[in-house]
Amino acid sequence: MFDYLEGRLERSEATAIVVEVAGLGYALQTPLGTAARLGRPGATVRCYICTVRHDELPRLLGFASKEERDLCTLLLKVAGIGPSLALALLSADTPRRLLEAIQNDDVLWLKRVKGVGAKTAERICLEVRDRAATWLSAFTHDPTTKAATRDPRRVDAEQALVALGFSDKEAEARVSKVLERDADADVEALVKAALRG
């Protein structure tokens, strides 16, 4: 239905944004980190769209890159994967890491995502594995995907620190320091540890 929306980022939350286009506000559900990659409220943004039906109503999913949107579309074709689970998979880590897990049949990694059991993880690997190598190559060679492949936990933690008054450079340094000590920390743990120094 839509390919992308380009307009003013009116509001952003961890997993949802509103983009105003010609006086209309489009509410989009997004993977974790998308809002931070698009920019701050007030910025002009281009958001790639996937339209799905949920409870008989259209629902718009938004992504910072075309590749991430297309990966979501691919995941939605897997039996048992709905919009919420597709967004959860894309929120778990970078698109590259998700594709690597699928290509390598890393069922244990996929099961870390809330809502993904062993059978679902195996089905994802089986149905998407053949495409994973091609997608990984595209992510590697397309410079426009660089921002989209940043760890969304890092992006969200840095954005939270900037909102608390830290400079971009200091926020990045503090989050990097925490990740060196605890690579699996979630956003909340990253921010708390970064505030402690």
KOLVOTOR-756496 format. One record per residue (C-alpha): x, y, z; residue in one letter. Coordinates in pm, 1 decimal. Layout:
N
xx, yy, zz, residu
X, Y, Z, A
...
//
This chain:
197
xx, yy, zz, residu
0.0, 0.0, 0.0, M
273.7, 249.0, 102.8, F
645.4, 232.0, 23.1, D
758.8, 514.0, 248.9, Y
641.0, 828.4, 426.0, L
844.7, 1147.3, 424.3, E
754.1, 1421.9, 663.2, G
807.4, 1573.8, 1006.1, R
884.6, 1341.6, 1296.1, L
616.2, 1463.6, 1533.1, E
658.8, 1223.6, 1821.5, R
888.1, 932.0, 1900.9, S
892.0, 662.1, 2166.4, E
1097.8, 345.2, 2207.7, A
884.9, 139.7, 1967.6, T
644.5, 389.2, 1808.3, A
658.2, 714.3, 1614.9, I
420.6, 963.8, 1457.5, V
517.0, 1115.0, 1121.6, V
317.8, 1415.5, 996.5, E
273.9, 1423.9, 618.9, V
67.4, 1704.2, 461.7, A
-125.2, 1763.9, 783.3, G
-194.3, 1395.9, 856.0, L
-24.2, 1219.8, 1148.0, G
67.4, 857.9, 1072.9, Y
118.3, 639.3, 1382.3, A
379.4, 371.8, 1312.5, L
496.1, 82.1, 1525.7, Q
872.4, 33.6, 1497.9, T
1151.9, -195.6, 1612.7, P
1350.4, -78.3, 1914.0, L
1599.6, 188.4, 1808.8, G
1425.4, 307.2, 1492.5, T
1316.7, 639.1, 1643.2, A
1674.6, 716.9, 1747.0, A
1810.3, 631.8, 1402.5, R
1556.3, 857.5, 1231.6, L
1641.0, 1163.8, 1441.9, G
1483.6, 1393.6, 1696.6, R
1123.5, 1518.9, 1686.7, P
1094.2, 1809.2, 1444.5, G
1333.8, 1655.7, 1190.8, A
1225.9, 1571.8, 836.9, T
1247.1, 1195.0, 801.1, V
1185.1, 921.5, 546.9, R
1034.1, 612.4, 704.7, C
984.1, 289.5, 507.2, Y
646.2, 126.6, 559.4, I
504.5, -222.3, 586.6, C
123.1, -237.5, 598.2, T
-31.5, -532.9, 781.0, V
-377.9, -621.7, 905.5, R
-438.6, -675.5, 1276.6, H
-782.8, -737.1, 1426.3, D
-929.7, -651.6, 1085.5, E
-770.6, -306.4, 1089.9, L
-471.8, -181.4, 890.3, P
-155.9, -134.2, 1093.8, R
154.5, 52.7, 980.5, L
502.3, -67.3, 1072.0, L
787.2, 180.8, 1020.1, G
1158.0, 129.1, 955.4, F
1466.7, 347.6, 919.8, A
1582.9, 162.1, 607.1, S
1429.6, -18.0, 310.8, K
1638.8, -326.6, 387.5, E
1503.9, -352.6, 742.0, E
1146.8, -314.1, 612.7, R
1204.9, -582.9, 350.3, D
1350.3, -814.8, 614.7, L
1035.0, -764.6, 822.9, C
821.6, -847.8, 518.2, T
1023.5, -1166.0, 470.5, L
978.6, -1266.1, 836.1, L
602.8, -1206.1, 813.9, L
582.6, -1475.8, 543.5, K
697.9, -1738.1, 795.3, V
403.3, -1931.1, 940.8, A
333.3, -1820.1, 1296.4, G
517.7, -1486.5, 1270.0, I
287.6, -1187.8, 1315.6, G
368.6, -816.0, 1328.0, P
453.3, -807.7, 1699.5, S
690.3, -1102.8, 1678.2, L
855.6, -969.6, 1360.8, A
920.7, -637.6, 1537.8, L
1052.2, -822.7, 1843.6, A
1297.6, -1016.2, 1624.8, L
1415.7, -694.3, 1460.4, L
1448.4, -531.9, 1803.3, S
1664.1, -810.7, 1947.1, A
1984.1, -693.4, 1778.0, D
2103.7, -554.8, 1446.4, T
1955.4, -688.3, 1119.7, P
2301.2, -833.1, 1043.6, R
2307.5, -1033.0, 1368.8, R
1954.8, -1162.1, 1308.2, L
2048.1, -1275.7, 956.2, L
2365.3, -1442.7, 1084.8, E
2162.4, -1633.9, 1344.9, A
1919.9, -1751.6, 1075.6, I
2195.5, -1847.1, 830.8, Q
2383.3, -2042.1, 1100.6, N
2070.1, -2215.5, 1235.1, D
2134.7, -2051.1, 1571.9, D
1808.9, -2162.2, 1732.7, V
1933.9, -2076.0, 2083.4, L
1993.8, -1712.7, 1983.0, W
1648.5, -1683.3, 1822.3, L
1483.4, -1834.9, 2130.5, K
1614.8, -1542.1, 2336.8, R
1346.4, -1329.8, 2169.2, V
1027.3, -1324.4, 2374.9, K
758.8, -1527.2, 2199.4, G
998.4, -1741.0, 1992.6, V
999.3, -2107.0, 2091.5, G
1212.1, -2389.0, 1952.5, A
967.1, -2480.8, 1674.5, K
923.8, -2121.2, 1562.4, T
1301.0, -2066.1, 1564.7, A
1356.5, -2379.6, 1356.1, E
1083.4, -2271.7, 1112.5, R
1244.0, -1927.5, 1072.0, I
1582.1, -2085.7, 994.8, C
1430.1, -2335.3, 752.3, L
1220.9, -2082.6, 559.1, E
1459.4, -1784.0, 558.1, V
1806.2, -1948.3, 554.5, R
1839.0, -1951.2, 173.6, D
1782.6, -1576.2, 157.3, R
2005.5, -1490.3, 453.7, A
2337.5, -1503.7, 263.0, A
2203.1, -1270.7, -5.4, T
2067.7, -1031.2, 255.0, W
2394.9, -1035.8, 450.4, L
2580.6, -945.2, 132.5, S
2342.5, -654.3, 71.8, A
2389.9, -522.7, 425.7, F
2767.6, -551.2, 388.7, T
2798.3, -367.2, 59.4, H
2528.3, -100.3, 87.8, D
2662.1, 203.7, 276.4, P
2310.1, 338.4, 331.2, T
2244.0, 56.5, 580.4, T
2526.4, 157.8, 813.5, K
2299.4, 349.0, 1052.0, A
2035.1, 77.7, 1041.0, A
2286.1, -187.8, 1151.8, T
2388.6, -9.0, 1475.1, R
2292.6, -195.7, 1787.8, D
1950.9, -52.3, 1881.4, P
2029.2, -93.4, 2253.9, R
2333.2, 131.5, 2211.4, R
2135.8, 388.0, 2011.4, V
1852.3, 404.9, 2266.8, D
2090.4, 425.5, 2562.9, A
2291.5, 704.4, 2398.6, E
1972.5, 895.2, 2315.7, Q
1855.3, 864.6, 2678.2, A
2187.2, 1002.2, 2806.0, L
2174.5, 1294.5, 2561.2, V
1821.3, 1371.5, 2683.6, A
1966.6, 1382.5, 3037.0, L
2220.5, 1645.6, 2934.8, G
2526.7, 1451.2, 2819.6, F
2699.8, 1545.3, 2493.9, S
2674.7, 1298.7, 2202.6, D
3044.6, 1215.3, 2239.3, K
3026.7, 1158.0, 2614.3, E
2710.7, 946.6, 2584.0, A
2876.7, 729.1, 2320.9, E
3191.8, 686.9, 2533.5, A
2997.7, 595.1, 2848.4, R
2778.3, 338.6, 2669.6, V
3083.7, 183.6, 2498.9, S
3254.3, 149.3, 2837.0, K
2951.7, -30.3, 2984.9, V
2922.8, -264.5, 2685.3, L
3288.7, -362.3, 2724.4, E
3205.5, -485.6, 3075.7, R
2862.0, -631.8, 2997.0, D
2791.6, -701.8, 2629.7, A
2442.1, -839.4, 2704.0, D
2312.4, -543.1, 2905.5, A
1966.5, -417.3, 2807.8, D
1888.4, -49.3, 2752.3, V
1785.4, 17.9, 3113.3, E
2100.2, -147.9, 3250.8, A
2315.4, 43.4, 3000.4, L
2171.7, 379.7, 3103.9, V
2196.5, 308.9, 3478.0, K
2555.2, 187.2, 3451.4, A
2651.3, 478.8, 3225.6, A
2509.1, 727.7, 3476.4, L
2722.2, 573.1, 3750.3, R
3027.1, 630.5, 3527.5, G
//
